[in-house]
């Protein structure tokens, strides 16, 4: 059960980030995505990512995976706590900037606009950065080979597949405007020196 302060903190941060995600997506989830370009593999990875977000709950509330624990210096776990909190803040800022342009899949809504304001002013894919921060924080907070890495591995696979496809789709839809935007921003990290 809750035999670690880090498990409690992880669970609280998980509830926080899930709430941020729900608030950011609920309003627009029912709106029709006009053009969905998600591959079958992308949809499968999306499902595996969901499982990777649920597995840690079993670790937090049970001793099922305790046999796969590993040790880290405690300061690294606290770095993970800060990273996870940063991921929640970045996810919130991303949803605020995207508004109705957010889609759960690779696709466009009717009247889809190119968002270049807010966090998108320096990072092209801040939502993916937030998910990657979360995925990197998880094995630092939950020092367990199963629950710690359950989100990181599928997240890296999905980002590798999705980012290129999304940028190709955006170039096709927004043309030169997106190319100029790409030249001004970093893919997952802010571009500081351009």
C-alpha positions as CSV (number, residue, x, y, z in Angstrom):
1,X,0.0,0.0,0.0
2,X,1.1,3.6,0.6
3,X,4.4,2.5,2.1
4,X,6.4,5.5,0.7
5,X,5.9,9.2,0.7
6,X,7.0,9.1,-2.9
7,X,4.1,6.9,-3.8
8,X,1.7,9.3,-2.1
9,X,3.3,12.2,-4.0
10,X,3.2,10.4,-7.3
11,X,-0.5,9.6,-6.8
12,X,-1.3,13.2,-5.9
13,X,0.6,14.4,-9.0
14,X,-1.2,11.8,-11.1
15,X,-4.5,13.0,-10.0
16,X,-3.4,16.6,-10.7
17,X,-2.1,15.9,-14.2
18,X,-5.2,13.8,-15.0
19,X,-7.4,16.6,-13.8
20,X,-5.5,19.1,-16.0
21,X,-5.9,16.8,-18.9
22,X,-9.6,16.3,-18.3
23,X,-10.3,20.0,-18.1
24,X,-8.3,20.7,-21.2
25,X,-9.9,18.0,-23.3
26,X,-13.5,17.4,-22.1
27,X,-14.9,20.5,-23.8
28,X,-13.5,19.6,-27.2
29,X,-13.5,15.7,-27.2
30,X,-17.0,15.5,-28.7
31,X,-16.3,17.9,-31.5
32,X,-15.7,16.1,-34.7
33,X,-12.2,15.6,-36.0
34,X,-12.6,16.2,-39.7
35,X,-9.4,14.6,-40.9
36,X,-7.9,11.8,-38.8
37,X,-4.5,10.6,-40.0
38,X,-3.7,8.3,-37.1
39,X,-2.2,5.0,-38.2
40,X,-3.2,1.7,-36.6
41,X,0.2,1.6,-34.8
42,X,-0.4,5.1,-33.4
43,X,-3.8,4.1,-32.0
44,X,-2.3,0.9,-30.5
45,X,0.6,2.9,-28.9
46,X,-2.0,5.4,-27.6
47,X,-3.7,2.4,-25.8
48,X,-0.4,1.0,-24.5
49,X,0.4,4.5,-23.2
50,X,-2.9,4.5,-21.3
51,X,-2.0,1.1,-19.7
52,X,1.4,2.6,-18.8
53,X,-0.4,5.3,-16.9
54,X,-2.6,2.9,-15.0
55,X,0.1,0.3,-14.0
56,X,1.6,2.7,-11.4
57,X,-1.7,2.8,-9.6
58,X,-1.4,-0.9,-8.9
59,X,2.1,-0.3,-7.6
60,X,1.0,2.6,-5.3
61,X,-2.0,0.7,-3.8
62,X,-0.5,-2.8,-3.6
63,X,2.7,-4.8,-3.2
64,X,2.2,-6.8,-6.4
65,X,5.3,-5.3,-8.1
66,X,7.5,-4.8,-5.1
67,X,9.8,-7.7,-6.3
68,X,11.0,-5.4,-9.1
69,X,12.0,-2.4,-6.9
70,X,15.4,-0.7,-7.4
71,X,17.3,1.9,-5.4
72,X,18.1,5.4,-6.4
73,X,19.6,8.3,-4.4
74,X,16.7,10.1,-2.8
75,X,17.7,13.4,-4.4
76,X,17.0,11.9,-7.9
77,X,13.5,10.9,-6.8
78,X,12.9,14.5,-5.7
79,X,14.1,15.7,-9.1
80,X,11.4,13.4,-10.5
81,X,8.8,15.0,-8.3
82,X,9.7,18.4,-9.7
83,X,9.8,17.1,-13.3
84,X,6.3,15.6,-12.9
85,X,5.0,18.9,-11.4
86,X,6.6,20.8,-14.4
87,X,4.9,18.4,-16.8
88,X,1.5,19.2,-15.2
89,X,2.1,23.0,-15.6
90,X,3.3,22.6,-19.2
91,X,0.3,20.4,-20.0
92,X,-2.0,23.0,-18.6
93,X,-0.3,25.8,-20.5
94,X,-0.5,23.7,-23.7
95,X,-4.2,23.1,-23.4
96,X,-4.8,26.8,-22.7
97,X,-3.0,27.8,-25.8
98,X,-4.5,25.1,-28.1
99,X,-8.1,25.5,-27.1
100,X,-10.4,23.8,-29.6
101,X,-7.4,23.0,-31.9
102,X,-6.6,20.0,-29.7
103,X,-7.4,16.6,-31.1
104,X,-6.7,13.2,-29.4
105,X,-5.4,11.8,-32.6
106,X,-3.4,13.1,-35.6
107,X,-6.0,15.1,-37.2
108,X,-7.7,18.5,-37.8
109,X,-11.0,20.0,-36.8
110,X,-13.0,22.2,-39.0
111,X,-11.4,25.7,-39.0
112,X,-8.3,24.3,-37.4
113,X,-5.8,27.1,-36.8
114,X,-2.0,27.1,-36.5
115,X,-1.2,27.9,-32.8
116,X,2.1,29.8,-32.3
117,X,1.3,31.8,-29.1
118,X,1.9,30.9,-25.5
119,X,4.1,27.9,-25.0
120,X,3.9,27.3,-28.7
121,X,6.0,30.4,-29.2
122,X,9.2,28.5,-28.3
123,X,8.3,24.8,-28.5
124,X,6.4,23.2,-31.4
125,X,5.2,20.2,-29.4
126,X,4.9,21.2,-25.8
127,X,2.2,18.6,-25.1
128,X,4.7,15.9,-26.1
129,X,7.4,17.6,-24.0
130,X,5.0,17.4,-21.0
131,X,4.3,13.7,-21.6
132,X,8.0,13.0,-22.0
133,X,8.8,14.9,-18.7
134,X,6.1,12.8,-17.0
135,X,7.4,9.6,-18.5
136,X,11.0,10.5,-17.4
137,X,9.8,11.5,-13.9
138,X,7.9,8.2,-13.3
139,X,10.9,5.9,-12.9
140,X,12.6,8.5,-10.7
141,X,9.6,8.7,-8.3
142,X,8.4,5.1,-8.6
143,X,11.7,3.1,-8.3
144,X,10.3,-0.1,-9.8
145,X,11.2,-1.7,-13.1
146,X,7.6,-2.4,-14.0
147,X,5.6,0.6,-12.9
148,X,8.5,3.1,-13.3
149,X,9.0,2.3,-17.0
150,X,5.5,1.4,-18.0
151,X,4.8,4.8,-19.5
152,X,8.3,5.8,-20.7
153,X,8.9,3.0,-23.2
154,X,5.6,3.3,-25.1
155,X,5.8,7.1,-24.8
156,X,9.1,7.2,-26.6
157,X,7.9,4.8,-29.3
158,X,4.8,6.9,-29.9
159,X,6.6,10.2,-30.0
160,X,9.1,8.8,-32.4
161,X,6.3,7.7,-34.7
162,X,4.0,10.7,-34.2
163,X,6.1,13.8,-34.3
164,X,7.4,13.3,-37.8
165,X,3.9,12.4,-39.1
166,X,2.4,15.4,-37.3
167,X,4.9,17.8,-38.7
168,X,4.4,16.4,-42.2
169,X,0.6,16.9,-41.8
170,X,1.1,20.4,-40.5
171,X,3.4,21.3,-43.4
172,X,0.8,20.0,-45.8
173,X,-2.0,22.0,-44.2
174,X,-0.2,25.3,-43.3
175,X,2.6,25.2,-45.9
176,X,5.1,28.1,-45.6
177,X,3.6,29.4,-42.4
178,X,4.4,26.2,-40.7
179,X,7.9,26.1,-42.2
180,X,8.6,29.6,-40.9
181,X,7.3,28.5,-37.5
182,X,9.5,25.4,-37.5
183,X,12.5,27.6,-38.2
184,X,11.7,29.7,-35.1
185,X,11.0,27.0,-32.6
186,X,12.4,23.9,-31.1
187,X,10.7,20.5,-31.6
188,X,10.6,19.4,-27.9
189,X,12.8,21.9,-26.2
190,X,12.7,25.7,-26.4
191,X,15.0,27.3,-29.0
192,X,16.9,29.9,-27.1
193,X,19.4,31.1,-29.6
194,X,17.6,31.9,-32.9
